[in-house]
Amino acid sequence: MRTLKTPMIAAFAAAAITAQTLAATAAELNILTWEGYAADKFISKFQTESGCKVTASYVGSNDDFAAKLAAGGGVYDIITPSLDTVPMMRLAGFVQAIDTAKVQGHDSIYPEFSKNSDFVAEGATWAVPLVWGSVSLIYRPDKFTSKPDSISVLFDPAYKGKISLWDDKSAIYWTARYLGYNNVFDLTDEQLDAVKAKLVEQKPLIRKYWASAGELTELMANQEVYVSNAWTGLTSKDVNNLKKGFEVVEFTPKEKAEGWMDSMMLVKDTPNQDCAYKFMSFMQSADGQCGIAESTGYFPVNPKAVESCMSDELKKERQVNNIEFVKSLVMWQQPKRLDKYLEVWNAVKAAP
């Protein structure tokens, strides 16, 4: 992990000095998070037990966290960025160290996650794992003559206008793997140029870059899109539950699926630390871990917490205690040249 700030992180750090000026009301908890992470079914129980009123705001990309915090971070108490964004939040000064002794159940989290070098840095812990999963491909079997097995399906002219892709810099990771590059988080200038060219070439095939799981669900349910990358478990569940007369199926491409893990970080100078720590502890309990897993279809980070609230069949499906599955994924990392990756992705989106 780098110790020097990139120009982008330095800019955000400067903004953070003035951003933390607003204060949330005591006994409230304001979370900047993802869809499904604050579902009423389990959040209502937390509110009743803790006396803390939860207000959730949502992001569609990890790039949203820095932008929203720089614009006025004091309105948030907890953020839930992905693994590849955690270092940036710390280096930009948006968050403060966490006292893990105040987080009940922290010792039962997979150590592969809780002791990650991006989480434990400078002699302190900066994030508490929340939930994890993979990013696979999703498609309509009734629209394909044979089952696809490769990322190449996202670049197939035969499906022009029926392809979608997440509006996120991770599009670079997918394209890099398709082009045969293994160092997807440390691409050279020449490799990034090739990735950019391929994404620009792909652009006429794209129906829309989706910004949220809900948007992708609508695109597939309305038959606007037949294939896309997707957060494993969530979109397929939501589309198939609509019973539109067709089903969507997920698959892991031969170039591997991506892996991610979202965590809870404490926004710097929040006045609501008591509620924040209560929430972090709740999310390591059976109610929290099974609640978010049920809401999203994702995987729990605390195997002990789900021992009694998940069936053996569901534990197998959600990869409980299957660390080998983690090792099979291309787990997200912060790109070594984050500014360059964002520059490339923005250039792709700006291309005609």
Salt bridges, closest charged atoms under 4 A:
ASP63 OD1 - LYS169 NZ 3.40
ASP84 OD2 - LYS169 NZ 3.80
GLU122 OE2 - ARG90 NH1 3.00
ASP142 OD2 - ARG140 NH2 2.69
ASP167 OD1 - LYS349 NZ 2.93
ASP186 OD2 - LYS336 NZ 3.88
ASP189 OD1 - ARG337 NH1 2.71
GLU201 OE2 - LYS198 NZ 3.23
GLU215 OE2 - LYS208 NZ 2.57
GLU224 OE1 - ARG207 NH2 2.46
ASP238 OD1 - LYS237 NZ 3.11
GLU258 OE2 - ARG177 NH1 2.94
ASP274 OD2 - LYS278 NZ 3.40
ASP287 OD2 - LYS45 NZ 2.76
GLU294 OE2 - LYS41 NZ 2.78
GLU317 OE2 - ARG318 NE 3.24
GLU324 OE2 - LYS327 NZ 3.40
GLU343 OE2 - LYS340 NZ 3.56
